[in-house]
């Protein structure tokens, strides 16, 4: 079990530090219905990733042998690493239009102000599917599928990591209602101001990590 957890650490860290999910959750905490909206947003991620994890756990539990061989798991990690590196290329080569980005962020903030939990859930579901967390989760689930035991524990750790980046600000806002909003607003401003750099760094770091990890395991 300990080896499984250690092997899942890169995926767990990658799932935890997803800027778009963290910033989206924090922005919703500044709306007219902060907790309902932020929880609905997080619930969408929880639902999407729990379904993926449940499918893998169910298939692994039904098999008398590991669902994936060591080589197949490494191939998945190589594919995920290559995909993340490819996703970084457009961000690196494309010149950013700062004016347009600022206008888009202001428009999004204005729209979120009167957001409803239904809107927050829909936005969360879209972002849960269309972001680099999905390949990172797939890499983690490949590790789970290749393990002899601990499938449920491994899948739960991955899903918890995926939603913790949104859950922590919610708990902070709830436990410190006086000071948390200002601090969270500063964090959101920093993330949105440096989102391109953050995303490039995450894609390059985890792309390289999974690529090397996969090649080393073949």
Residue, then its C-alpha position, 0 to 999 in steps of 0.5 A: x500500500x505504501x508503494x502505491x501511495x508513493x507512486x501516486x504522489x506526482x498525480x496527487x500534486x498535479x491534481x491539487x494545484x490546478x490554477x483554473x479550478x482554484x481561481x474559479x472556486x475562489x471567484x465564486x466565494x465572492x458572489x452573492x451566494x458564496x458557499x452554495x456556488x463554490x460547493x456546486x462548482x466543487x461538486x461538479x469536479x467531484x462527480x466527474x472524477x469520481x465516475x472515472x475513478x469508480x469505473x477503473x476501481x470496478x474493472x480492477x476489482x472484477x479482475x483476478x490480475x492487475x488490470x494493467x501490466x507494468x509496461x502498459x502503465x508506463x505507456x499511459x504515463x508516457x502518453x500523458x507526459x507527452x500530451x502535457x508537453x504538447x499542451x504547453x507548446x501553444x501557450x509558449x509560442x502564442x503571444x498574449x493579448x493582455x488587453x483582451x485578457x483583462x477585458x475577458x476577466x472583468x466580464x467573467x467577474x461581472x457574470x459570476x457576481x449573480x451566478x446561481x449554483x446551477x450555473x456554477x455546477x455547469x461551469x465546474x463540469x465543463x472545466x473538470x472535463x476540459x483541463x489538464x487534470x484529466x490526463x493527470x488523473x488518467x496517469x494516476x488511475x493507471x497506477x491504481x489499475x496496475x496495482x495488486x491491491x489498494x484500488x479503492x484507497x488509491x482512487x479516493x486519494x486521487x479524487x480528494x486531491x483533485x477537489x482539495x484545491x477548491x475545498x481549502x478556500x471554502x473552509x478558510x472562508x467559513x472559518x475566517x469570514x472576516x479576514x479570508x475574503x481579502x486574502x482570497x481576493x489577493x490570491x485570485x488576483x495573483x493567479x489570474x495575473x500570472x495564469x499563463x506562466x503558472x500553466x506553462x510551468x505546471x504543464x512542463x514540470x508534470x509533462x516531464x515528470x510523467x514522461x521520465x517516470x513512464x520511460x524509467x518504468x518500461 
